Structure formats: structure tokens, C-alpha cells
Amino acid sequence: VPTSSSAQLLFNMLMFGVVLGLEKFTKDMRVGAYVVALAAILLPVVGPGIQEDQDIQALLMKIGSIIWSAILLASMCISGVGLAVSNMRRKRGVEQTSQMFAFNLIVQTTAAVVGTTVSKMFVLVEGAALGVSLAIWIISSLLLVYATVLQATTVSQAKFVPLSVGTKITCNMVTGIIIWEDWRVVTSWIGYVCVFLYLMLGNYLLCEVDVFGTSNAAYGTAATLDKMKSVVFDPIVLLDENVTTAGIGADDLKSTDEENPPHAAGTRKLAREKETPGTASGVWWNAYNVDRKEAKKEEEGDKDTEELNATQPCHLTSIGKGTVGEEGSNS
């Protein structure tokens, strides 16, 4: 599996990038593909060797083997159905790029591992067990062919193939440890672990999202700082809100600088910064701005009412005087 996967990876980059020119391989993509290919080549050297005289039927009947086999079969069948449904929705004009990518990746990974595992039983079982094994192998092969055909037209080869190689090798490693007891014959555990770290780094270079970068809203430095601000300053914000509701009126909230209220200025200055939407500080600042605008509207409305009340008596008086004067002149 590692050797064939590395050959597939390098052939994919050569064919789609150099010969056909259908895909653009950036520097990160090329380095990621090289890292994954090198990891696949090193895996047989430091990984488990060949085990002879294994009782395959006994290994497959273990509780761990049954659970892992059930997970693989269920994932293969569910993702296969999901891939077919997504393809039908795509033909009707519904955007399904991400769904097709994910389902295709799961189908190819599980189908390849299931097919390889089941094929080992052909020479060891007979009768009904052989029929079941053959049926599972046929289903996995058909799903693998179907997913491969869709892969050529629905996903980016530059990203899909290296990710597919990494997931296949990882899933094959887990299967070997759980079912085939490869942990007994690992040549070098340090090298074995490092190979899978190489696979992770290679696939990380192929990802569009910088998972641990400063701009990532979930795990980046900006989100970490925002969470720290929420922990440190949210109690101050709550205290400030309690003080405001306890007796500080609209007049106390006035300031010569509209952007800096007189109390809790430091807290609100931090809350005004560009924060991740939905954080406690951001929600508080938005609510504060809404309340401040509503208070300002009410204040302007009160001023208009006072002005109207101040002008109406004069207007009525002038009208009254004019009326009296006119009656006096008429009389």
C-alpha cells in the first residue's frame, strides 16, 4: 500500500501538473506531495515486517477486529450512499464540492482497506464465509471504481490525491495494528511515528486553511487573545453594567469624546477593537452602542418636545393678539 500510494502521488503530480497542465501545483502543494511520497517510501523500512503462520480467522474473530471491521464497513457504505446522493444533487445544479470531496475521500480510503483485508481470506475460507467475503470484495471494488471516476471530474487532483494517500496509509496502519497485530514486528517505533508525522505535515501543507495561524478564528493567536480578554475583562464589564443599572443615568454616560465613555474606558476600548463575532466582549459592546443610540434618540425627542412646548404658547398668543386686534379694528 505505501509503495503504490507514493507511486500514485508522484504520477498524479507529473501527469496533471506537467504533462496535461490541468492542475496548478503551488510550492506548498509540491513540497507537501514530496513529503507524503517520502513518508510512504520510508514506511516499509521502519514499519512492520511480514508475519508468517498467522491464524487469520482467529485474528478476525477478536473483539477489536470485529469492531474495527464494522466501523470500516459502515463508513464505506454510508459514504458511498452519500457520494451518490451528492452527485445527483450536483447534477441538479446544487453546490456539492465539499461534500463530494469528503465522501469521495472516505469511500476510497475505506474501500481500499476493506478490499485488501477481505482478499486475504479467499484462500482460507470456504462455503458461506467465502461467499460473504467475495460479496464484500465486489462491493468495495465497485465503490472504489465509482469514487475514482467521480474523482477525475469533481475534485481538485492536486489536493485530493495527497490527502487520499495519507488517509489510506493511516487507515491501513490502524488496521494492521488492530487486526493483524503489526505492533509485534515494528522495526523502529521512533521511525514509525516520525513517518506518520511526515504524513501529517505533508497534508497540512496541502490544506487551504492555516489551522494554527494567527488569522484562524477557532485556534489562531487572535482567537486565543480574544478568549484571554474575555476571561480577564468580562467580570469588569459585568460590574460596569451593574453599576450602570444601579443608578447611573444617561447624563452620566455623556462624554466629550463619543468613542470613550467616562467609566470603564479601558475595557470598552478593548471591546471596540476588531474581535471575533459572537464573543462576550463583542456582544457587550454592540449592546452598549445600541443602548447609547436609543438614549440619544430619546434625548433628541425630549428636546424637540421641549422646543415645541416653548414655541406653541407664543404662537397661540400671537394668534390671540392678532384676533383681538382685528376684532378691535372691526369694531
PyMOL commands that set and color helices and strands:
alter all, ss='L'
color gray80, all
select helices_A, chain A and resi 2-19+27-46+56-60+63-91+97-119+128-154+157-178+182-184+189-206+221-247+251-253+265-272+280-330
alter helices_A, ss='H'
color red, helices_A
deselect
rebuild
show_as cartoon
